[in-house]
Amino acid sequence: MKLTQQPLWFESTEAKVTEAVEFMRDHEPPEGYGLGFSGGKDSIVLHWLAERAGVTFRAHYADTTVDPPELRRFIRKHYPHARWVRRRKEHMWQRMIAKRMVPTRVRRWCCHEYKEVGSSITRERHVLLGIRAEESARRKAYPRHHMHTGGFHTHLYYPALWFNLADVWEIIEGEGLPYPALYDEGFDRLGCVVCPFRSGNAHTPWEERWPRHYRQFKRCLCRLVDNSKRYWFLRNVHDGYQLYDLWRCGNGALRGREVHE
């Protein structure tokens, strides 16, 4: 396995593309790759890299049920070959009521059950993902290739790990690749409309853009409180709108209202 780490930060975009293509060719399994495709800019570039490398791959889109409608339409139009997969039959809001649990940054069961579908659903043993080290300190420490042992043993590969944001947009614009128009509206990262990783005012542009999703979320929080009134009363939460305000402020505010029974 080639170990290409920090020096790639200082290479040109074309040099990174060449290295990523070689990386995929060198590691290509006999059955080919699965490719995690979200419809965002990073997965668009990853898909293009896989095509340029000439490797065998199958694109999979994890249907979270709460992604922007525009993103879903984009995938259907420009990547009709992508397979839509979902671990749960229920909509995420239905699942939240059934679990009697609000998705939070700490307890992000929503990602685990809907976004991270895994090889148990796709049956892929070798998966390409568009993760980039620039996005977080944690991702910067990721190896380019490692084994995920949860459930099925799956090999995960990050060909574009050392690409930066400028590299991504240089490829998209230079190659004329289609991308979701939401980026032109100021949304720098796409994903679930109602996401616990955002907090406070970060929700404002999303709620203004997709008010229906937030109304549905609030209605589910109301049902959640109504179905477990004693539980939430002991935590000084009396209705779903109050719970939403606490959730929107971040997990710390919600945990601070907890009362030990």
Order of alpha helices (4+ residues) and beta strands (2+ residues): alpha-beta-alpha-beta-alpha-beta-alpha-alpha-beta-alpha-beta-beta-alpha-alpha-alpha-alpha-alpha-alpha
